[in-house]
């Protein structure tokens, strides 16, 4: 008797402990959810610069599929430059975008018409492509779905195949076990399972995968406890999100929500009956019936599920027959969003970790909306890989392979649109755009000329400056004698020309006159945060920055002199779409607007007649841009930074081992930049002079003010009051005007 009581007490204690543990897990945070990283949403409006092929690429990235007649969200039809699509609903950080059917017409690279039926639509926003995740430490992945979001056909089919007594049993079903055994015997194989869905949930959610009678007993007991504590709907929803349905590398695919994306690149709600049947069939053995590795097994299992669904009245016989005749239709292995853009995602991870701890990123299901423009990113990748291939082909097979990095931003906002960290854009290794810290060469020169132009009584764009040889005595007694790239001296030249043609001797002379400290000050005003050793060679870029740091520096010039921190994140929300933080634009003064205007005007000259002039042969006629080449000693690094009105890009080419690349900025990086600009079709630069700027004609030989018809006359902007005195041609013209008046 005493032994019986002891056994009963121990049994009750064990049941009580299981119940307590089950409730703690089931009612707490059931799952660790990865943070999901999205590209920027695509805003659609009449007049948007968007080509039909580019738009179709965007649709493919977001998981839309082409169909002869779109009937469900996520499908579209294309006829030449006309589209009809059913856009998905999506919850953004600032509102909800409804499901709707849109008609779009494109002409000459623009969206010219956007409508919904007979009604014109002023703005529509497509759901963004998911580009990466930040995974939980245990390497599980899932997309949570509520029971209301799950297609009824999936629920009915799942119950028909896995647990027909689910709505009536109390956790275990003896009748279900017997019926499954008989069905399997009759079919000559396993077509039905004996465990209830509740038992399967208990096994997956609470227990280890070991096979033993003890674990089976605990599974049955937990199933009964679950049924006693929770509603059927709660159990079913948990099962739909917990069930294991595949493996992607080291990441386990859990739940039907993620499985739909993994196998079909579409949300669960958009799947057809045969696609839902395949997912149901995978419950029995995701590895054995893996459609990527074992398509014949997977199809046989799917067809078995479809036959059961017909027998149980879930779908009509005709629909089942038609579904069995269709192919599997699964996408390539790993169809769920991967880190398609490793260099950009690396930047996002670094920026978001400043505000969120790694545990939150790996478990809270945060939704991170980024600034990535997939079209610009694709163009950047193609420009980098294509031009490197051409450069290597021209250099011969014996040359060492080149490496490169590239970053593109939107001017004004500081939004990073694209990042390429390697010649291979899918390379998950060293991110050169962020971590390749290299000497920047002549990209530093704008700081020298800004420091000079800040003294308009001494320097203007038209001021004659000397490009004679220069010798700088060092503290150790060793002299520094910088030379021009062409090995020649050019005498007296206008200041703008010294920058446009990147004359080292003239630059150093100007910098020494203004002061090296003043040059360093302007580097920091432009946004350089890294500590720089202040010495004369610094003026020719003898200090190191990463490509992204160079982007920050030139972004100040492209943004009218205002410093705008670069950002790769727009918003972060929780798993339910509630806004957590906004990464807005933070603007601070950097360079006085009138000084910045003069500098950008000079950088235009680089592209018109200086070291960047070769770009004009491949860019559209009349395209105006500003930029600067950069080359380091022994041709080790090839740089270019340039911008139009709306896009700025910086390119670096070189070798990881710092050996000579044999390329100047003009022969290497500029070619990549030019190809990129040709592909993304940026808006030409249109400079609007700020207050305090006046235009005057100047004789570029003498530096004196002149008239338009005089020899060597050129029009320059000046800070008011800094224009030069009149020359002889100006005086004669004035006398002639007075004589004829």
ABEGO torsion letter per residue (X at the ends): XAAAAAAAAAAAAAAAAAAAAAAAAAABBABBBBBBBBBBBBBBBBGBBBBAAAAAAAAAAAGBBBBABBABBGBBBBBEABBBBBBBBBBBAAEBBBBBBBBBBBBGGBBABBBBEABBBABBBBBBBBABBBBBAAGBBBBBBBAAABBAAAAAAAAAAABAAAAABAGBBAAAAAAAAAAAAAAGBBABBABBAAAAAAAAAABBABBBAAAAAAAAAAAAAAAAABBAAAAAAAAAAABBAEBBEABBBBEAAAAAAAAAGBBAAABBAAAAAAAAAAAABAAAABAAABAAAAAAAAAAAAAAAAAAGABBAAAAAAAAABBAGBBBBGABBBBABAAAAAAAAAAAAAABBAAAAAAAGBBBBBABBAAAAAAAAAAAAAAAAAAAAAAEAABBBBBBBBBBBBBGAGBBABBBABABAABABBBAAAABBBBAEAAAAAAAAAAAAABAAABBAABBBBABBBBBBBAAGBBBBBBBAAGBBAEBBBAAAAAAAGBAAAAAAAAAAAEAAAAAAAAAAAGBABBBBBBAAAAAGABBBBAAAAAAAAAAAAAGGBBBBBBABABBBBAAGBBABBBBBBBBBABBAAAAAAAAAAAAAAAAABAAAAAAAABBBGBBBBBBBBBBBGGABBBBBBBBAABBBBBBBEBAAGBBAGBBAAABAAAAAAAAAAAAGBBBBBBBBBBGBBBBBBBAAAGBBBBAABBGBBBBBBBBGABBBBBAAAAAAAAAAAAAX
